[in-house]
Amino acid sequence: MSKSPKKNKIAISVGDINGIGIELALNTHETIKDLCTPIYCINKKLLKKAALKLKIKVPKDFKTHNTQGNFKIKKGRVSKKSGQFSYDSFIDAITLTKNEQTKALVTLPINKEAWSKAGIRYKGHTEVLREYFKQNAIMMLGCSKMFVALYTEHIALKEVPKKIKNKRLTQFLIDFYECTKPRGKVAVLGLNPHASDNGVLGNEEKEIIKAIKKANKTYDCFVGPCVPDTIFSIAHRDRYKYFVAMYHDQGLAPLKALHFDESINVSLNLPIIRTSVDHGTAFDIAYKKRSNQTLINISYINAVKEAIRLVKLG
């Protein structure tokens, strides 16, 4: 009898230990280990503490990478120490993947306030990756039915118009295409209501139009600027799978309304593969053993599946 094929090792950063992440990792381990060999970036002492609080037995084949940190778990609460540990777990997972000890990286949710309390200046995973690799990482979220790429991410809404510049947006669109190779057209959203009604409601669309025209000289697939309040209607979702939003909530509000439970986060334009769940730490249900009563674990499983798919694509 031939041996089963060797499974790829995938680094898992466990996220904020006060949140839902470690419960998801423990509850889904039997499913995940059939897909890959997960390496969880957590030390055995902290893992044991979390498992005791959850009253879940740690599987014997639950392989860990010894991310340092040992402190009291404050379930469902923002904590400086848990913020620092979630950052350290993430950095260890990046290092494993960069050094090719693992093939890809999957992240469980962090808490931005906890990172701030720990003195970490980044607002999220993507910002860390962008600086770590000195490349313009692109944040894309979605599922098999619909993906949304974010031109701007975690910045104040008042700052968004300043970022919409022809040259920068053109490069973003080209990088996006080269990472995703989308089949069919890509809908690029306008910034203003009604995509400005030909300049009546703002001038930013002029820059978007220029960027689309320039990007289409290289890859003729971008359409827009599209009217933001209608582009996600069912008629348009039948025509487009990929959307480029100008700012965070413009793209993620409709995505999460439609596909919250199954959506994932993918970091594009990087030398490593990174996927993530598309939800937060769920402090309200953390350590209450309710993750199996919800669909929240589907996002994590989908993130692992997508990481493996990307590894196979090479």
HELIX and SHEET records of a PDB file:
HELIX    1   1 GLY A   21  ASN A   27  1                                   7    
HELIX    2   2 HIS A   29  LEU A   35  1                                   7    
HELIX    3   3 LYS A   44  LEU A   54  1                                  11    
HELIX    4   4 LYS A   80  LYS A   98  1                                  19    
HELIX    5   5 LYS A  112  LYS A  117  1                                   6    
HELIX    6   6 HIS A  125  PHE A  133  1                                   9    
HELIX    7   7 LEU A  157  GLU A  159  5                                   3    
HELIX    8   8 VAL A  160  LYS A  163  1                                   4    
HELIX    9   9 ASN A  166  THR A  180  1                                  15    
HELIX   10  10 PRO A  193  ASP A  197  5                                   5    
HELIX   11  11 GLU A  204  THR A  218  1                                  15    
HELIX   12  12 ILE A  234  ARG A  237  1                                   4    
HELIX   13  13 HIS A  248  HIS A  259  1                                  12    
HELIX   14  14 SER A  291  GLN A  293  5                                   3    
HELIX   15  15 ILE A  296  LEU A  313  1                                  18    
SHEET    1   A11 THR A  64  HIS A  65  0                                        
SHEET    2   A11 THR A  37  CYS A  41  1                                        
SHEET    3   A11 LYS A   9  SER A  13  1                                        
SHEET    4   A11 ALA A 104  THR A 107  1                                        
SHEET    5   A11 ARG A 274  VAL A 277  1                                        
SHEET    6   A11 ILE A 264  LEU A 268 -1                                        
SHEET    7   A11 ILE A 138  CYS A 143 -1                                        
SHEET    8   A11 MET A 146  LEU A 150 -1                                        
SHEET    9   A11 TYR A 242  ALA A 245  1                                        
SHEET   10   A11 VAL A 186  LEU A 189  1                                        
SHEET   11   A11 PHE A 222  CYS A 226  1                                        
END                                                                             
